[in-house]
Amino acid sequence: MKRLPAAVLASVATAALLALPASGGHGHSGSKGRTVIEADTMAAVDGAFVGSANPIRGINGGGLPWQIDEAEVELSSNGRIEVEVDDLVLLEAAPVPPDRQGTNPAPNFVAVVSCLTTVDGVATTVNVATDPFPASTRGDSRIRDRIDLPDECIAPIVFVGPNATTWFAATGVG
């Protein structure tokens, strides 16, 4: 019997691992799951995304422009999510009224994970929100939760806002 070289075996093992599903708690070991998203930046709602004219995956932008200083996001395949935002506040410029600039009027933030998936063979958007977590008037908040992701979560986006239907910041480059 011929033996396969170690490099070939390693390549086959790596390919098998990469073929495992990335979400829904399948195909990973340990309690953390595999990292699906890890980001150290978010884009604040601004421009054409302010309000309900141009929702992203069914989620409307906040009614005024926002800004964010820092963010860290980590989403695991088992639904564990951690989001930390610093200075997620209303834009310090017009059209925000001067007395509201640089403030956060929302007492709580939620994180919403938006996935593209298939339901009965049809492409569908599924949005899953965390519980609300306290947010300071300076726009600082730390969200740590576990959510039920669909088994197939393609092109996930993480949003932060006051509720599951409005976003102030989203993963991406602003």
LUMLO-921859 format. One record per residue: residue in three letters; x, y, z of N, C-alpha, C, CB in turn. Coordinates in steps of 0.02 Angstrom, whole numbers. Glycine has a CB too. Example, Ala and Ser with C-alpha at 12.3 -4.5 7.8 and 13.67 -1.06 7.14 Angstrom:
2
SITE_ALA_660_-284_390_615_-225_390_660_-165_390_565_-224_452
SITE_SER_642_-112_354_684_-53_357_645_2_394_704_-30_286
***
This chain:
174
SITE_MET_42_-59_0_0_0_0_44_62_0_-48_0_61
SITE_LYS_29_111_-45_67_172_-48_44_220_6_61_205_-117
SITE_ARG_91_258_32_76_310_82_74_377_47_128_310_140
SITE_LEU_25_418_66_21_485_39_70_531_76_-51_513_43
SITE_PRO_103_576_41_148_623_75_109_665_125_182_669_23
SITE_ALA_143_686_178_112_725_232_82_789_205_164_742_286
SITE_ALA_112_822_157_86_885_129_18_873_96_135_915_78
SITE_VAL_9_816_62_-55_800_30_-108_789_83_-48_738_-16
SITE_LEU_-91_750_134_-138_738_188_-158_803_222_-108_690_240
SITE_ALA_-111_848_234_-126_912_266_-172_953_222_-61_951_280
SITE_SER_-161_952_156_-204_990_110_-275_963_110_-175_986_39
SITE_VAL_-283_897_110_-349_866_112_-384_883_178_-343_789_104
SITE_ALA_-349_880_233_-378_896_298_-400_969_301_-329_881_355
SITE_THR_-358_1014_274_-375_1085_273_-437_1097_230_-316_1127_247
SITE_ALA_-441_1066_172_-499_1074_129_-563_1049_163_-489_1036_62
SITE_ALA_-558_994_200_-616_968_236_-639_1017_290_-600_900_266
SITE_LEU_-592_1046_325_-610_1095_377_-643_1156_347_-549_1115_417
SITE_LEU_-618_1180_291_-647_1239_259_-717_1227_233_-602_1263_203
SITE_ALA_-734_1164_219_-800_1148_193_-853_1145_246_-797_1082_157
SITE_LEU_-834_1147_310_-883_1144_363_-925_1207_365_-849_1132_430
SITE_PRO_-989_1203_384_-1031_1262_389_-1003_1312_439_-1103_1243_407
SITE_ALA_-1015_1377_425_-988_1430_468_-1038_1455_519_-965_1488_426
SITE_SER_-1099_1430_519_-1148_1457_566_-1194_1403_591_-1188_1513_533
SITE_GLY_-1237_1424_637_-1289_1381_661_-1267_1328_710_-1321_1349_605
SITE_GLY_-1206_1333_734_-1183_1286_785_-1160_1219_757_-1237_1275_834
SITE_HIS_-1155_1211_691_-1134_1148_662_-1063_1155_639_-1181_1128_604
SITE_GLY_-1026_1100_642_-960_1098_611_-906_1134_649_-965_1126_545
SITE_HIS_-915_1148_714_-861_1179_752_-859_1147_821_-870_1256_758
SITE_SER_-803_1154_852_-797_1125_919_-784_1180_969_-742_1072_922
SITE_GLY_-796_1166_1031_-785_1216_1083_-845_1261_1091_-723_1258_1068
SITE_SER_-845_1298_1146_-903_1340_1162_-902_1407_1126_-906_1351_1236
SITE_LYS_-843_1428_1100_-839_1493_1067_-866_1492_997_-768_1517_1067
SITE_GLY_-862_1436_962_-879_1436_891_-824_1468_851_-946_1471_879
SITE_ARG_-832_1468_786_-783_1500_742_-800_1574_733_-780_1465_673
SITE_THR_-750_1615_725_-761_1686_714_-789_1697_644_-695_1726_724
SITE_VAL_-846_1730_641_-879_1745_577_-862_1817_557_-955_1735_583
SITE_ILE_-866_1863_605_-848_1933_593_-805_1956_651_-912_1979_586
SITE_GLU_-750_1989_634_-709_2023_683_-690_2089_651_-646_1979_704
SITE_ALA_-713_2144_681_-702_2210_651_-684_2259_705_-764_2234_612
SITE_ASP_-644_2308_686_-628_2361_734_-649_2429_706_-553_2361_750
SITE_THR_-699_2428_662_-727_2489_635_-800_2478_618_-687_2512_573
SITE_MET_-839_2531_622_-908_2532_600_-920_2598_565_-959_2522_660
SITE_ALA_-967_2598_518_-987_2660_484_-1050_2687_516_-998_2647_407
SITE_ALA_-1050_2752_531_-1108_2784_561_-1157_2803_506_-1088_2847_602
SITE_VAL_-1222_2803_523_-1273_2822_474_-1263_2895_454_-1345_2810_503
SITE_ASP_-1265_2906_388_-1253_2973_362_-1279_2976_290_-1177_2992_366
SITE_GLY_-1284_3034_263_-1301_3044_193_-1366_3010_173_-1246_3018_150
SITE_ALA_-1364_2973_118_-1424_2941_91_-1454_2888_136_-1408_2911_24
SITE_PHE_-1417_2865_186_-1442_2812_230_-1479_2838_291_-1385_2769_252
SITE_VAL_-1481_2904_301_-1519_2934_356_-1594_2924_342_-1501_3010_365
SITE_GLY_-1631_2902_391_-1703_2894_384_-1723_2830_349_-1731_2952_347
SITE_SER_-1784_2830_323_-1814_2769_296_-1811_2764_220_-1885_2764_318
SITE_ALA_-1781_2812_185_-1780_2812_111_-1738_2754_83_-1753_2878_85
SITE_ASN_-1684_2736_117_-1638_2684_91_-1620_2634_146_-1575_2715_63
SITE_PRO_-1667_2594_168_-1651_2545_220_-1600_2494_194_-1714_2509_245
SITE_ILE_-1562_2467_240_-1516_2413_224_-1545_2349_254_-1443_2427_250
SITE_ARG_-1562_2302_211_-1591_2238_232_-1651_2248_279_-1539_2195_267
SITE_GLY_-1692_2297_263_-1753_2309_301_-1744_2350_364_-1784_2245_318
SITE_ILE_-1684_2374_376_-1670_2413_437_-1657_2486_416_-1609_2384_476
SITE_ASN_-1698_2532_443_-1693_2603_427_-1635_2635_464_-1758_2639_444
SITE_GLY_-1605_2685_432_-1555_2726_465_-1589_2771_516_-1515_2767_414
SITE_GLY_-1550_2794_566_-1576_2842_614_-1600_2904_579_-1522_2860_667
SITE_GLY_-1643_2943_611_-1675_3001_581_-1629_3061_571_-1732_3022_622
SITE_LEU_-1569_3060_601_-1519_3112_593_-1451_3078_582_-1517_3160_655
SITE_PRO_-1402_3114_554_-1336_3084_546_-1301_3073_614_-1292_3129_502
SITE_TRP_-1260_3020_616_-1223_3001_676_-1149_2999_660_-1247_2933_702
SITE_GLN_-1109_2993_713_-1037_2983_707_-1015_2934_760_-998_3051_713
SITE_ILE_-958_2901_748_-933_2853_796_-857_2860_799_-952_2780_776
SITE_ASP_-831_2855_860_-759_2861_870_-725_2794_863_-744_2892_939
SITE_GLU_-748_2744_902_-717_2677_901_-769_2623_906_-666_2670_958
SITE_ALA_-753_2565_879_-797_2507_884_-757_2443_879_-851_2508_828
SITE_GLU_-781_2392_913_-754_2325_908_-813_2277_903_-707_2306_968
SITE_VAL_-810_2232_854_-864_2185_842_-835_2115_836_-905_2204_779
SITE_GLU_-865_2067_869_-847_1997_860_-910_1955_861_-797_1973_914
SITE_LEU_-920_1918_807_-977_1873_801_-950_1803_788_-1026_1895_744
SITE_SER_-974_1754_827_-953_1685_818_-1008_1644_787_-932_1655_885
SITE_SER_-990_1588_757_-1038_1545_723_-1091_1516_769_-1001_1489_689
SITE_ASN_-1077_1514_834_-1127_1489_882_-1174_1543_907_-1092_1456_941
SITE_GLY_-1169_1604_878_-1214_1658_897_-1189_1704_952_-1279_1630_917
SITE_ARG_-1129_1690_977_-1101_1735_1028_-1081_1799_994_-1039_1702_1064
SITE_ILE_-1104_1856_1022_-1089_1921_993_-1065_1969_1047_-1150_1949_957
SITE_GLU_-1013_2005_1030_-986_2057_1073_-976_2119_1031_-919_2035_1108
SITE_VAL_-1005_2174_1053_-998_2238_1018_-983_2291_1070_-1062_2256_976
SITE_GLU_-930_2328_1058_-915_2385_1102_-910_2447_1058_-848_2373_1142
SITE_VAL_-949_2498_1075_-947_2561_1038_-927_2617_1087_-1015_2576_1004
SITE_ASP_-887_2663_1062_-867_2722_1100_-886_2783_1059_-790_2721_1116
SITE_ASP_-919_2830_1092_-939_2893_1062_-982_2884_999_-877_2933_1044
SITE_LEU_-1032_2841_1003_-1082_2835_951_-1136_2887_966_-1113_2761_946
SITE_VAL_-1130_2945_933_-1171_3003_950_-1196_3038_887_-1130_3053_994
SITE_LEU_-1245_3081_896_-1269_3122_841_-1212_3165_814_-1328_3167_864
SITE_LEU_-1212_3175_749_-1159_3212_715_-1149_3281_746_-1175_3218_641
SITE_GLU_-1087_3301_753_-1071_3367_781_-1069_3419_725_-1003_3365_819
SITE_ALA_-1123_3424_688_-1130_3471_633_-1203_3473_610_-1083_3452_573
SITE_ALA_-1220_3522_569_-1286_3526_540_-1296_3464_496_-1296_3591_498
SITE_PRO_-1355_3437_491_-1420_3464_510_-1442_3449_582_-1471_3439_464
SITE_VAL_-1398_3419_622_-1416_3405_691_-1420_3471_729_-1363_3356_725
SITE_PRO_-1475_3482_767_-1481_3544_806_-1421_3551_853_-1548_3544_847
SITE_PRO_-1395_3612_861_-1334_3623_902_-1338_3594_973_-1321_3697_907
SITE_ASP_-1396_3596_1005_-1401_3571_1073_-1401_3494_1077_-1465_3597_1105
SITE_ARG_-1407_3460_1020_-1407_3387_1019_-1342_3358_990_-1466_3360_980
SITE_GLN_-1301_3400_959_-1239_3377_928_-1193_3345_979_-1203_3436_893
SITE_GLY_-1164_3288_960_-1116_3253_1003_-1147_3218_1063_-1065_3301_1028
SITE_THR_-1213_3206_1060_-1247_3171_1115_-1282_3108_1090_-1298_3218_1149
SITE_ASN_-1295_3063_1136_-1334_3003_1120_-1400_3007_1159_-1294_2938_1139
SITE_PRO_-1456_3015_1125_-1520_3018_1159_-1551_2949_1176_-1568_3056_1116
SITE_ALA_-1521_2895_1152_-1549_2828_1163_-1521_2798_1227_-1533_2781_1103
SITE_PRO_-1564_2777_1274_-1540_2748_1337_-1510_2678_1329_-1596_2745_1386
SITE_ASN_-1528_2643_1274_-1503_2575_1263_-1485_2567_1189_-1556_2523_1284
SITE_PHE_-1439_2521_1177_-1423_2500_1109_-1434_2425_1105_-1349_2518_1090
SITE_VAL_-1452_2402_1045_-1454_2331_1029_-1407_2320_970_-1527_2307_1012
SITE_ALA_-1384_2258_963_-1347_2238_903_-1395_2195_862_-1280_2200_920
SITE_VAL_-1395_2205_797_-1436_2165_752_-1389_2132_702_-1490_2209_716
SITE_VAL_-1394_2067_696_-1356_2031_645_-1403_2016_588_-1324_1965_674
SITE_SER_-1384_2039_528_-1424_2027_469_-1389_1975_426_-1435_2093_429
SITE_CYS_-1425_1922_410_-1399_1867_370_-1441_1859_307_-1397_1801_410
SITE_LEU_-1408_1840_253_-1444_1816_194_-1445_1740_200_-1410_1840_126
SITE_THR_-1504_1711_189_-1512_1639_196_-1565_1616_147_-1531_1620_270
SITE_THR_-1580_1552_147_-1634_1528_105_-1687_1495_148_-1608_1478_52
SITE_VAL_-1750_1510_131_-1807_1480_165_-1851_1450_111_-1846_1533_210
SITE_ASP_-1862_1386_113_-1901_1351_61_-1875_1366_-9_-1974_1370_67
SITE_GLY_-1808_1369_-16_-1777_1380_-81_-1776_1453_-104_-1812_1340_-131
SITE_VAL_-1800_1499_-63_-1803_1570_-82_-1752_1610_-41_-1874_1598_-72
SITE_ALA_-1713_1652_-74_-1666_1695_-38_-1705_1743_6_-1621_1735_-88
SITE_THR_-1683_1747_69_-1719_1786_119_-1669_1821_165_-1766_1740_161
SITE_THR_-1689_1880_190_-1650_1915_241_-1679_1897_309_-1651_1992_229
SITE_VAL_-1635_1878_355_-1656_1865_424_-1616_1912_469_-1644_1789_443
SITE_ASN_-1651_1952_509_-1620_1998_556_-1633_1973_627_-1646_2070_547
SITE_VAL_-1581_1965_666_-1586_1940_734_-1555_1991_782_-1551_1870_741
SITE_ALA_-1594_2012_833_-1571_2065_879_-1553_2036_947_-1624_2118_886
SITE_THR_-1506_2070_979_-1488_2055_1049_-1539_2088_1094_-1416_2079_1066
SITE_ASP_-1533_2073_1158_-1571_2110_1208_-1542_2181_1210_-1566_2076_1279
SITE_PRO_-1579_2230_1238_-1552_2297_1245_-1498_2300_1300_-1608_2347_1262
SITE_PHE_-1447_2341_1287_-1393_2352_1335_-1386_2426_1347_-1326_2321_1310
SITE_PRO_-1370_2447_1408_-1366_2518_1425_-1315_2555_1381_-1346_2527_1498
SITE_ALA_-1333_2617_1363_-1289_2661_1325_-1286_2728_1361_-1315_2670_1251
SITE_SER_-1226_2755_1367_-1217_2819_1402_-1237_2876_1355_-1144_2827_1426
SITE_THR_-1246_2935_1384_-1261_2994_1343_-1202_3013_1298_-1280_3053_1389
SITE_ARG_-1142_2987_1314_-1083_2997_1271_-1079_2943_1217_-1019_2996_1314
SITE_GLY_-1128_2897_1214_-1131_2848_1162_-1086_2788_1172_-1113_2879_1098
SITE_ASP_-1070_2772_1235_-1029_2714_1250_-1074_2656_1271_-977_2730_1306
SITE_SER_-1061_2597_1244_-1101_2538_1262_-1061_2475_1249_-1168_2537_1223
SITE_ARG_-1075_2424_1289_-1045_2359_1280_-1101_2308_1277_-993_2342_1337
SITE_ILE_-1106_2273_1221_-1158_2223_1209_-1125_2154_1210_-1196_2235_1142
SITE_ARG_-1148_2110_1253_-1125_2041_1255_-1186_1997_1261_-1075_2028_1316
SITE_ASP_-1197_1955_1211_-1258_1915_1209_-1246_1853_1166_-1318_1957_1183
SITE_ARG_-1296_1811_1163_-1296_1753_1118_-1363_1755_1082_-1284_1685_1157
SITE_ILE_-1360_1750_1016_-1421_1752_975_-1427_1689_934_-1421_1814_930
SITE_ASP_-1486_1675_909_-1497_1616_867_-1490_1635_794_-1568_1586_881
SITE_LEU_-1432_1619_766_-1420_1632_695_-1454_1578_653_-1344_1635_680
SITE_PRO_-1474_1595_592_-1500_1542_548_-1442_1495_531_-1531_1572_483
SITE_ASP_-1459_1433_511_-1407_1384_495_-1361_1409_440_-1439_1318_473
SITE_GLU_-1388_1446_393_-1349_1475_339_-1351_1550_348_-1377_1453_268
SITE_CYS_-1293_1580_361_-1290_1653_371_-1237_1680_323_-1272_1671_446
SITE_ILE_-1261_1702_265_-1216_1726_213_-1212_1802_217_-1241_1703_143
SITE_ALA_-1152_1829_208_-1139_1901_206_-1169_1937_267_-1166_1931_142
SITE_PRO_-1151_1917_327_-1180_1949_387_-1157_2022_394_-1161_1910_449
SITE_ILE_-1203_2063_419_-1189_2132_436_-1211_2141_509_-1227_2184_388
SITE_VAL_-1172_2176_549_-1191_2191_617_-1208_2265_621_-1134_2173_668
SITE_PHE_-1268_2279_646_-1292_2347_656_-1296_2362_730_-1362_2358_622
SITE_VAL_-1290_2425_750_-1303_2448_818_-1353_2505_813_-1237_2469_856
SITE_GLY_-1404_2501_854_-1455_2554_855_-1498_2549_917_-1499_2551_792
SITE_PRO_-1552_2588_918_-1594_2588_977_-1642_2529_981_-1633_2652_979
SITE_ASN_-1653_2495_923_-1700_2439_920_-1685_2398_858_-1775_2464_919
SITE_ALA_-1724_2347_846_-1710_2300_791_-1726_2328_722_-1749_2237_801
SITE_THR_-1758_2387_718_-1778_2414_653_-1743_2479_634_-1852_2425_653
SITE_THR_-1697_2503_676_-1662_2566_663_-1588_2557_679_-1692_2624_704
SITE_TRP_-1544_2582_634_-1473_2577_647_-1440_2646_650_-1439_2535_594
SITE_PHE_-1388_2650_693_-1346_2710_699_-1276_2696_671_-1342_2733_772
SITE_ALA_-1253_2633_675_-1187_2613_650_-1192_2541_624_-1133_2619_706
SITE_ALA_-1151_2526_573_-1151_2459_544_-1079_2439_526_-1196_2457_480
SITE_THR_-1066_2374_526_-1000_2351_508_-986_2374_436_-993_2274_514
SITE_GLY_-926_2397_426_-905_2425_362_-859_2484_375_-966_2447_320
SITE_VAL_-835_2512_323_-790_2569_328_-829_2633_313_-729_2562_281
SITE_GLY_-825_2680_359_-863_2743_351_-824_2795_314_-883_2769_417
***
